[in-house]
Amino acid sequence: MDTTCRCESCCPDNPGATYTRAHMLACEARRVCRIPTREERSGYLADVEKFRGKDAADALRTAVREEFDKLIMKKRQK
């Protein structure tokens, strides 16, 4: 089994698809979408802003909106 790290730092020319910051952001956004209530989601995003900063929280908010848009479009297609 190959255990070579494929992150963006170790493999800047060819990182593994699931080793990128973009994948991490999209994955976290999907996780936030699964938080059951708006209040809990808002609390999570407030914590992100508190601990990671406004830019990180804004990037996650944008990613969450994009994921919710995808979910809405999927439901409409059914």
C-alpha beads as a LAMMPS data file, in Angstrom:
LAMMPS data file: protein, C-alpha beads

78 atoms
77 bonds

1 atom types
1 bond types

-500.0 500.0 xlo xhi
-500.0 500.0 ylo yhi
-500.0 500.0 zlo zhi

Masses

1 110.0

Atoms # bond

1 1 1 0.000 0.000 0.000
2 1 1 1.343 3.418 -0.947
3 1 1 1.476 5.714 2.087
4 1 1 3.018 8.704 0.307
5 1 1 1.484 12.001 1.329
6 1 1 -0.407 13.614 -1.552
7 1 1 -1.223 16.988 0.069
8 1 1 -0.705 20.307 -1.741
9 1 1 2.481 20.979 0.220
10 1 1 4.144 17.630 -0.500
11 1 1 2.868 17.300 -4.085
12 1 1 2.362 20.856 -5.362
13 1 1 2.241 19.745 -9.007
14 1 1 -0.157 16.834 -8.554
15 1 1 -1.961 16.655 -5.198
16 1 1 -4.496 13.899 -4.626
17 1 1 -8.061 15.097 -5.188
18 1 1 -9.051 14.554 -1.566
19 1 1 -5.880 16.161 -0.224
20 1 1 -6.677 19.703 -1.335
21 1 1 -7.956 22.665 0.631
22 1 1 -10.839 22.956 -1.841
23 1 1 -11.941 19.401 -1.027
24 1 1 -11.643 20.085 2.700
25 1 1 -13.795 23.212 2.378
26 1 1 -16.474 21.438 0.327
27 1 1 -16.506 18.522 2.775
28 1 1 -16.895 20.841 5.762
29 1 1 -19.656 22.744 3.947
30 1 1 -21.570 19.486 3.404
31 1 1 -21.125 18.744 7.109
32 1 1 -22.533 22.170 8.028
33 1 1 -25.499 21.526 5.722
34 1 1 -26.301 18.409 7.751
35 1 1 -26.512 20.371 11.021
36 1 1 -30.229 20.166 11.804
37 1 1 -31.168 23.732 12.782
38 1 1 -30.362 27.169 11.474
39 1 1 -29.378 28.271 14.988
40 1 1 -26.860 25.425 15.320
41 1 1 -25.431 26.173 11.868
42 1 1 -25.097 29.849 12.795
43 1 1 -23.359 28.893 16.024
44 1 1 -20.924 26.657 14.172
45 1 1 -20.093 29.419 11.700
46 1 1 -19.697 31.929 14.552
47 1 1 -17.184 29.566 16.151
48 1 1 -15.312 29.255 12.865
49 1 1 -15.090 33.043 12.702
50 1 1 -13.950 33.254 16.322
51 1 1 -11.204 30.637 15.978
52 1 1 -10.153 30.867 12.308
53 1 1 -11.043 34.444 11.416
54 1 1 -13.573 36.292 9.259
55 1 1 -12.030 35.311 5.930
56 1 1 -12.222 31.593 6.758
57 1 1 -15.800 31.941 7.992
58 1 1 -16.835 33.889 4.885
59 1 1 -15.277 31.241 2.628
60 1 1 -17.167 28.523 4.509
61 1 1 -20.442 30.501 4.370
62 1 1 -20.062 30.798 0.597
63 1 1 -19.333 27.080 0.284
64 1 1 -22.370 26.243 2.456
65 1 1 -24.631 28.389 0.243
66 1 1 -23.269 26.580 -2.827
67 1 1 -23.948 23.182 -1.250
68 1 1 -27.481 24.218 -0.240
69 1 1 -28.082 25.425 -3.809
70 1 1 -26.997 22.004 -5.100
71 1 1 -29.368 20.276 -2.678
72 1 1 -32.266 22.515 -3.721
73 1 1 -31.605 21.840 -7.410
74 1 1 -31.488 18.088 -6.739
75 1 1 -34.850 18.210 -4.969
76 1 1 -36.401 20.185 -7.809
77 1 1 -35.223 17.622 -10.361
78 1 1 -37.054 14.771 -8.583

Bonds

1 1 1 2
2 1 2 3
3 1 3 4
4 1 4 5
5 1 5 6
6 1 6 7
7 1 7 8
8 1 8 9
9 1 9 10
10 1 10 11
11 1 11 12
12 1 12 13
13 1 13 14
14 1 14 15
15 1 15 16
16 1 16 17
17 1 17 18
18 1 18 19
19 1 19 20
20 1 20 21
21 1 21 22
22 1 22 23
23 1 23 24
24 1 24 25
25 1 25 26
26 1 26 27
27 1 27 28
28 1 28 29
29 1 29 30
30 1 30 31
31 1 31 32
32 1 32 33
33 1 33 34
34 1 34 35
35 1 35 36
36 1 36 37
37 1 37 38
38 1 38 39
39 1 39 40
40 1 40 41
41 1 41 42
42 1 42 43
43 1 43 44
44 1 44 45
45 1 45 46
46 1 46 47
47 1 47 48
48 1 48 49
49 1 49 50
50 1 50 51
51 1 51 52
52 1 52 53
53 1 53 54
54 1 54 55
55 1 55 56
56 1 56 57
57 1 57 58
58 1 58 59
59 1 59 60
60 1 60 61
61 1 61 62
62 1 62 63
63 1 63 64
64 1 64 65
65 1 65 66
66 1 66 67
67 1 67 68
68 1 68 69
69 1 69 70
70 1 70 71
71 1 71 72
72 1 72 73
73 1 73 74
74 1 74 75
75 1 75 76
76 1 76 77
77 1 77 78
